[in-house]
Amino acid sequence: MARKSYEELVQLKQEGRIGWLEFVRQGDSAEDFAQWCKEHNVEQTEEYAELYVEQTEERLWQEQEGAV
């Protein structure tokens, strides 16, 4: 599956053409998400993809604030 840019994925998600699971699977985080699911002993589902994105964004936000 070809990777899409973050901007492309955001646009597709906003248009309702893909869900959270495809958002993660088609982006650069696909392997990280698979590992995250394995570590948490969960299946790759829409709900866990959304949780993964939320947690990842929160972690990145905190890292940025700490670097300022």
MDTraj code that builds the backbone (N, CA, C; nanometers):
import mdtraj as md
import numpy as np

residues = "MET ALA ARG LYS SER TYR GLU GLU LEU VAL GLN LEU LYS GLN GLU GLY ARG ILE GLY TRP LEU GLU PHE VAL ARG GLN GLY ASP SER ALA GLU ASP PHE ALA GLN TRP CYS LYS GLU HIS ASN VAL GLU GLN THR GLU GLU TYR ALA GLU LEU TYR VAL GLU GLN THR GLU GLU ARG LEU TRP GLN GLU GLN GLU GLY ALA VAL".split()
xyz = np.array([
    [0.0842, -0.1173, 0.0000],
    [0.0000, 0.0000, 0.0000],
    [0.0892, 0.1243, 0.0000],
    [0.0643, 0.2140, -0.0918],
    [0.1446, 0.3359, -0.1025],
    [0.1155, 0.4291, 0.0149],
    [0.2215, 0.4885, 0.0666],
    [0.2073, 0.5845, 0.1757],
    [0.1604, 0.7174, 0.1186],
    [0.0783, 0.7849, 0.1945],
    [0.0319, 0.9172, 0.1565],
    [0.0918, 1.0183, 0.2541],
    [0.1002, 1.1434, 0.2096],
    [0.1512, 1.2469, 0.2990],
    [0.0479, 1.2742, 0.4078],
    [0.0955, 1.3308, 0.5165],
    [0.0065, 1.3655, 0.6278],
    [-0.1036, 1.4589, 0.5795],
    [-0.0679, 1.5558, 0.4972],
    [-0.1658, 1.6519, 0.4467],
    [-0.2731, 1.5833, 0.3627],
    [-0.2321, 1.4893, 0.2776],
    [-0.3290, 1.4143, 0.1965],
    [-0.4250, 1.3364, 0.2864],
    [-0.3695, 1.2723, 0.3881],
    [-0.4508, 1.1922, 0.4782],
    [-0.5481, 1.2782, 0.5571],
    [-0.5031, 1.3938, 0.6027],
    [-0.5915, 1.4845, 0.6761],
    [-0.7077, 1.5259, 0.5869],
    [-0.6779, 1.5586, 0.4625],
    [-0.7840, 1.5993, 0.3701],
    [-0.8837, 1.4857, 0.3468],
    [-0.8335, 1.3648, 0.3238],
    [-0.9220, 1.2495, 0.3034],
    [-1.0075, 1.2240, 0.4266],
    [-0.9481, 1.2366, 0.5445],
    [-1.0213, 1.2153, 0.6702],
    [-1.1285, 1.3215, 0.6863],
    [-1.0936, 1.4477, 0.6616],
    [-1.1900, 1.5557, 0.6754],
    [-1.3056, 1.5417, 0.5767],
    [-1.2774, 1.4880, 0.4595],
    [-1.3810, 1.4670, 0.3579],
    [-1.4656, 1.3431, 0.3870],
    [-1.4263, 1.2655, 0.4864],
    [-1.4999, 1.1440, 0.5202],
    [-1.4724, 1.0284, 0.4266],
    [-1.3646, 1.0379, 0.3507],
    [-1.3319, 0.9319, 0.2554],
    [-1.2557, 0.8173, 0.3194],
    [-1.1924, 0.8437, 0.4334],
    [-1.1242, 0.7379, 0.5090],
    [-1.1551, 0.7563, 0.6569],
    [-1.1391, 0.6502, 0.7318],
    [-1.1559, 0.6559, 0.8768],
    [-1.0191, 0.6600, 0.9433],
    [-1.0200, 0.6513, 1.0760],
    [-0.8945, 0.6570, 1.1512],
    [-0.8018, 0.5414, 1.1176],
    [-0.8577, 0.4225, 1.0979],
    [-0.7740, 0.3060, 1.0709],
    [-0.6967, 0.3238, 0.9397],
    [-0.7644, 0.3668, 0.8359],
    [-0.6966, 0.3896, 0.7086],
    [-0.6023, 0.5095, 0.7181],
    [-0.6392, 0.6095, 0.7964],
    [-0.5532, 0.7252, 0.8187],
    [-0.4169, 0.6791, 0.8706],
    [-0.4180, 0.5895, 0.9674],
    [-0.2931, 0.5410, 1.0258],
    [-0.2232, 0.4439, 0.9307],
    [-0.2970, 0.3520, 0.8741],
    [-0.2360, 0.2494, 0.7886],
    [-0.1726, 0.3054, 0.6625],
    [-0.2257, 0.4150, 0.6100],
    [-0.1737, 0.4709, 0.4855],
    [-0.0649, 0.5758, 0.5088],
    [-0.0362, 0.6057, 0.6335],
    [0.0637, 0.7073, 0.6652],
    [0.1947, 0.6484, 0.7116],
    [0.2819, 0.7368, 0.7545],
    [0.4142, 0.6957, 0.8007],
    [0.4107, 0.6214, 0.9342],
    [0.2975, 0.6255, 1.0036],
    [0.2871, 0.5637, 1.1361],
    [0.2364, 0.4199, 1.1331],
    [0.2201, 0.3627, 1.0167],
    [0.1607, 0.2293, 1.0053],
    [0.2358, 0.1253, 1.0888],
    [0.3682, 0.1236, 1.0783],
    [0.4470, 0.0249, 1.1529],
    [0.4440, 0.0545, 1.3026],
    [0.4500, 0.1826, 1.3386],
    [0.4430, 0.2203, 1.4804],
    [0.3080, 0.1803, 1.5397],
    [0.2023, 0.2002, 1.4635],
    [0.0693, 0.1632, 1.5106],
    [0.0592, 0.0121, 1.5302],
    [0.1125, -0.0632, 1.4366],
    [0.1114, -0.2095, 1.4490],
    [0.1852, -0.2531, 1.5754],
    [0.2997, -0.1907, 1.6018],
    [0.3766, -0.2219, 1.7223],
    [0.2998, -0.1800, 1.8472],
    [0.2367, -0.0638, 1.8440],
    [0.1574, -0.0139, 1.9563],
    [0.0457, -0.1134, 1.9897],
    [-0.0216, -0.1631, 1.8858],
    [-0.1295, -0.2610, 1.9065],
    [-0.0743, -0.3888, 1.9689],
    [0.0401, -0.4331, 1.9199],
    [0.1024, -0.5541, 1.9738],
    [0.1377, -0.5353, 2.1212],
    [0.1968, -0.4192, 2.1539],
    [0.2353, -0.3908, 2.2924],
    [0.1145, -0.3824, 2.3858],
    [0.0027, -0.3344, 2.3333],
    [-0.1187, -0.3209, 2.4145],
    [-0.2118, -0.4420, 2.4018],
    [-0.1683, -0.5405, 2.3234],
    [-0.2444, -0.6640, 2.3041],
    [-0.3868, -0.6364, 2.2557],
    [-0.3960, -0.5508, 2.1508],
    [-0.5260, -0.5168, 2.0929],
    [-0.5206, -0.5353, 1.9415],
    [-0.6384, -0.5471, 1.8822],
    [-0.6501, -0.5583, 1.7375],
    [-0.6418, -0.4193, 1.6741],
    [-0.6072, -0.4156, 1.5470],
    [-0.6049, -0.2895, 1.4741],
    [-0.7479, -0.2562, 1.4318],
    [-0.8139, -0.1744, 1.5110],
    [-0.9523, -0.1351, 1.4835],
    [-0.9615, 0.0160, 1.4681],
    [-1.0750, 0.0607, 1.4212],
    [-1.1026, 0.2032, 1.4060],
    [-1.0849, 0.2770, 1.5388],
    [-1.1381, 0.2193, 1.6451],
    [-1.1337, 0.2836, 1.7764],
    [-0.9906, 0.2930, 1.8292],
    [-0.9133, 0.1870, 1.8140],
    [-0.7751, 0.1905, 1.8621],
    [-0.6884, 0.2799, 1.7744],
    [-0.7195, 0.2897, 1.6466],
    [-0.6462, 0.3815, 1.5600],
    [-0.6702, 0.5254, 1.6045],
    [-0.7943, 0.5581, 1.6383],
    [-0.8251, 0.6929, 1.6867],
    [-0.7530, 0.7205, 1.8185],
    [-0.7541, 0.6249, 1.9097],
    [-0.6842, 0.6405, 2.0374],
    [-0.5344, 0.6590, 2.0145],
    [-0.4770, 0.5804, 1.9255],
    [-0.3350, 0.5909, 1.8937],
    [-0.3014, 0.7310, 1.8421],
    [-0.3833, 0.7829, 1.7505],
    [-0.3593, 0.9169, 1.6955],
    [-0.3685, 1.0210, 1.8062],
    [-0.4696, 1.0101, 1.8911],
    [-0.4854, 1.1057, 2.0012],
    [-0.3647, 1.1029, 2.0943],
    [-0.3206, 0.9849, 2.1321],
    [-0.2070, 0.9724, 2.2229],
    [-0.0782, 1.0219, 2.1580],
    [-0.0606, 0.9928, 2.0304],
    [0.0589, 1.0364, 1.9593],
    [0.0629, 1.1881, 1.9486],
    [-0.0504, 1.2486, 1.9134],
    [-0.0561, 1.3946, 1.9030],
    [-0.0319, 1.4604, 2.0386],
    [-0.0875, 1.4029, 2.1439],
    [-0.0676, 1.4573, 2.2786],
    [0.0796, 1.4499, 2.3179],
    [0.1435, 1.3366, 2.2891],
    [0.2850, 1.3203, 2.3215],
    [0.3707, 1.4205, 2.2440],
    [0.3419, 1.4388, 2.1165],
    [0.4177, 1.5345, 2.0357],
    [0.3965, 1.6772, 2.0856],
    [0.2749, 1.7095, 2.1250],
    [0.2434, 1.8419, 2.1782],
    [0.3235, 1.8666, 2.3057],
    [0.3277, 1.7686, 2.3940],
    [0.4011, 1.7824, 2.5188],
    [0.5506, 1.7962, 2.4933],
    [0.6024, 1.7213, 2.3963],
    [0.7442, 1.7307, 2.3633],
    [0.7781, 1.8691, 2.3081],
    [0.6899, 1.9254, 2.2263],
    [0.7125, 2.0588, 2.1716],
    [0.7104, 2.1643, 2.2814],
    [0.6164, 2.1525, 2.3727],
    [0.6080, 2.2492, 2.4811],
    [0.7304, 2.2406, 2.5715],
    [0.7835, 2.1216, 2.5900],
    [0.9026, 2.1041, 2.6731],
    [1.0277, 2.1585, 2.6078],
    [1.0276, 2.1667, 2.4753],
    [1.1448, 2.2151, 2.4024],
    [1.1492, 2.3673, 2.3937],
    [1.0391, 2.4318, 2.4309],
    [1.0339, 2.5789, 2.4201],
    [1.1010, 2.6440, 2.5373],
])
top = md.Topology()
chain = top.add_chain()
for i, resn in enumerate(residues, 1):
    res = top.add_residue(resn, chain, resSeq=i)
    for name in ("N", "CA", "C"):
        top.add_atom(name, md.element.get_by_symbol(name[0]), res)
traj = md.Trajectory(xyz[None], top)
